[in-house]
């Protein structure tokens, strides 16, 4: 019965995540189209610009597809290890990959007292798992296994690829709106010649101001859903959800922030590396990269 519940949760999260992604793509098309109309382009011309933006986004995504994992590892200050360096860590990853049917990813260790971990890579054959020394020192064997199962689940569910795409799309929205505001501010192209041009311009300006905010909310929503999905997948793999729940409590209880994390990589970690104060406000929680630990722990203990 518990297994059925976990499978249902995984399938529900997958459906919701892809719906968010479809909405995100439609949002970018609409944004570019409206901004193009406001700059004076006719309907077909505006559609052409929107199409060009999507092509550009695809090229950027292609670059990130092949090199994002190397960039993330470099930014985090992680060092690749071999089995002789950390035998228990390596053996745990090795055993979990056998159970999940995954190839063994590259394993990295970050010199940092704050306990945390993340996974990256475009697919299971080109993936990596990184853990901090604080995680290795503060968790017991079963808790470490739960965390590593969570990160391997991100790889198996292709979350690392999905989140890379989302981050790139958020960046594209920010760039597009910034260019539009600069063109509008300094004059730029003549406004739309139709009678509704003034209204379109006002709508476009409002959209340009709100779009980056909306894009960030979408990114955080996708990130939070993937965390719930990875928690459920890890519980399926280890058959011991309480160990991951205890690990999450220990990780979140540590007060010092991760010194190697950045805003570009924070969403990849199993728990927010900045250790900001959590808020019960639904509005402020929209801007959180991770779901509340209390909700994740409750979901795990209900399995």
N, C-alpha and C positions, 0 to 999 in steps of 0.2 A: 504493500500500500504506500509506504514511504517512497519507494522507488518511482511509483506512478506519479506521485505528487511532484517529485523532483523533475521528472521528464516533462510534465505539464508546464512547470515553471520555466524550464529551458525553452520549450517551444513558444510559449507566450512572449518571453523576452526577445526571442529572435524575430517574431512577427512585428512586435512594436518597434524594435530597432530599425528594421528595414523600412517601415512606414515613415519613421522620422527621416531616414536618409532620402526617401523619395520626395518628401516634403521639402527637404533642404535643397535638392536639385531644382525643384519647381520654384522655390523662393529665389534662388540666384537668377534663374531665367527671367522671372517677373521683375526683379530689381533692376537688372541691366536694361531690360526693355523699357521700363518706365523712365529711368534716368536718361536713356537715349532719346525718348520722345521729348523730354523736358529740355534737352539740348538742341531741339529743332529738327531732328531726323524724322522722316516720314515712317509710316508703319513698316514697310518692307525693309527699309534701311535699319530701323531699330531692331528688327528681328535678326538681320544680318550681324549686327554688333553683338547681340545676345548669343548668337551661334558662335561667333569668334571667341567670346569670353569662355564658352564651354570648351572650345578646342584648346584654348590657352590653359585652362584648368586641367585638361586631360594631359597636356604635355608636362605640366608641373607635377601632376600626380604620378606620371611615369617616372620622372626623376626621383621623386620621394619613394616610389615603389622599390627602387633598386638601392637607394643610398640612405634612407631614413634610419635604418637600424644602426649603421656605422656612425651617423651623426648623433643619435641618442646616446650610444655607448661612449662616444668621445666627450659629450657634454656632461655625462655623469661621473667621469673620472674613474670608470670601472676598469679592472685588469682581468684578463682572461686567466683561468686557472686550469690545471690538469689534476688528474685523480690523486697524484702524490702530494699535491699542495693541500687539498681539503678532502680527504678520503670519504668522510661521512657525508658531506654535502654532495659529492659526486655520485656516491653509491645511491643516495636517496633519489636524486634526479634520474639515475639510471634505472632504478626499480620502478619508478613511476612511469617512465616512458615505455617500459615493457608492458605495464598494465594498461596504458592508454593507446598503445599502438603507434606512438610517435617516435621519430628518430631522436637521438640525444642532441639537444641544442648546445650551442656554445655556452659555457658557464663563466660568469664574471663575479668578482667580489669588489665591493666598494668600501674603502676605508672610511667608515663613518659610524659613530656610536649610536646614532638614531636607527632603530630597527625598521627596515622596510625592504621592499623587493619590487621588481618590475620585469616584464617580458617585452620583447620587441622582435621585429622581423616580418617579412612579407608573407611567409608561409612556413609550415612545419620544417621544411628542408633548409630554410634559411632563417633560422631563429636563434634567439639568445635569451638567457635568463640571468638576471643580476640580483645579488643580495648584498646587504650591508653587513659589515662585521658585527654591528650591534644586533642584528637579527640572529646571527649564528651564536652569539654569546648569551642572549636573553631567552631564547625559546628552547624547549626540550625537543626531543626527537620527533614525537608525534605532531607537535605544533609546527615544527619546521616542515614536516611532510605535508601538512595541510596548506601552508603558504605556497610551497613549491607546486602542489597540485593545482592550486588556484592559478598560478602563473602559467603552468603548462596548459591549463584549460583555455586561457586567453589565446594561446598559440593554436590549439586544436580548433577553437571556435572562430579563428581568423579575426579576432578582436583587434590584434595589433595592426593588421592591414586596414581594417575599418576605421580605427581611430586616426590613423595617419591621413586617410582621405578626408575625414571630418575636419581635422586641424588645418589641412591645406585649403579646404573650402571656406573655412572661417577667415583665414588670411586673405583669400581672394575677395571676399565680401568687404573686408576692411580696406583693401587697396582700391577697389572699384568706387566705394563711397567717398574715400579721400580724394581721388582724382576728380570726381564729379563736383564736390564742394569747392575744390580749388579752381576748377574751370568756371563755375558759377560766380565765385567771389571775384575773380579777375576779369570777368566779362565773357570771354570765350565765344563759342558759337552762338549765333542768333537764336532767340527763343522760337518755340513752335509757332508757325504762322496761323494755325487755326484759332477759332474763337476761344477754345477751351485751353489755350496754351498757358495762360496764367494759372489756372487751376491745376493743370498738370505739373507746372513748376513747383507750386506749393506742396502738392502731394509728393513730388520727387524729393524736395528738400526734407520733408518730415521723414520720408522713407530712408533717406541717406543718413539721417541722424539716428534713427531707431534700428536700422539694419544690422550694424555691428553688435548692438546689444542683443537683438533677437538671435543672431548667429551664435553668440557666446552661450546663450541659454540652451540652444539646440545642442551645441557641443557638449555642454555639461550634462544634458539629459541623456545623450547617447552614452557618455562615459559612465554615468551612474547605473544605467541599465546593464551595461556590460559587466559591472562589478557584481551585481546580483546573479547574473548568468554564470560567471566564473565561480562564484561561491557554490552555487548549486552543482555545477559540473565537478568541482573539487570534492564535494561530499559524495558524489556518485563514484568517483575514482578511489577515494580512500575508505569509503564506508564508515567514516568516523567524523561527522560534521562538528562535533563538540570540540575537537582539537583545533580546527580552524577558528571556531568561535573564541576559544581561549587565546589563540594567537592574536586575533584582531583586538581583543581587549588589552593585551600587553603592548601591542604596537601603538594603539591610540592613547594609552596611558603615559607613554614616554613624552616628556614635555619639550625637549630640545628639538628644533627643526633639523631636517637633513641639510647639510652644508653644500651638497653637490646638486641639489634639485633646482630646477628653474621653472618659470611659468610655462615654458614650452613642453616640459616633460612631466609636470606634476600629475597630470591625469593618468599617466601610465603606472604609477605606483599603486600598491595594494591599498594604501591609506594615504591621505593627504600629507605630503612631506613637510608642509609649512607649519603644521600644528596650530593653525589659527583657531580662535575660540569658536565653538560651534553655537549656532543660533537656532532657536525653535521657530523663528519667523519663517513662514513659507516663502516669503519674497526673497529673503537673504539666502535661503537654501537653494533657490534657483541658480545661484552663482557658485555653488559648491561643486567641485570636481568629483566628489565621492558621496554616496548615500550615507546617512548617519550610521555610525557603528552600532547603535542600539537596534536599529532596524535590521541590519545584516545579521547580528548575533541572534535576534529573535527568530529570523527566518531559518537560520541554520539549526537552532535548537528545536524548531518545530518539525524538522525532517525526520 
